[in-house]
């Protein structure tokens, strides 16, 4: 009977992780659209999703604490709960980074700088793909999907440096948009950090299944 109750609680915990993953995937969509469609309304939508994710993060943290206190999990169960705590932290950090980047992109759309920094689109779409892979791995407990993350890590770093190079060249030749250029560099850094958190979250997904990262 006790084990049946524990299993139900673990299923509830997994369901909440899936909801958080789905919310983050929506933020990922807003993130990419803010760059590719140059749509300023994405900032408000992203902020709303980020608020929702914070509520779920607090709820999942409480769930995990109660499982530790009331159920005294061992071995594999302890691993899954511990991994869940790590994963939700990365999910919320990804959401916060995405939201910050979308706000910046939305604030500089009128400057026209995005047309001169083409690798921003590549970076945003690649980070979007990485977040999507992370979410798929989490929702379906898919080891093969989670393992794909490693091949993207260097790609994101490389794209960030391309954006940095383009912004440097832009600042050397164009006057009057220096603040927008620096804001865009900050947004690109937020994008890069989002990718880093996605890679870390995927490693915790692997740990929750196999016990190794």
Secondary structure, DSSP 8 states (H G I E B T S, - for coil): -HHHHHHHHHHHHHHHHHHHHHHHHHHHHHHHHHHHT--TTHHHHHHHHHHHHHHHHHHHHHHHHHHHHHH---HHHHHHHHHHHHHHHHHHHHHHHHHHHHHHHHHTGGGTGGGG-THHHHHHHHHHHHHHHHHHHHHHT-HHHHHTHHHHHHHHHHHHHHHHHHHHHHHHH--S-HHHHHHHHHHHHHHHHHHHHHHHHHHHHHHHHHS--
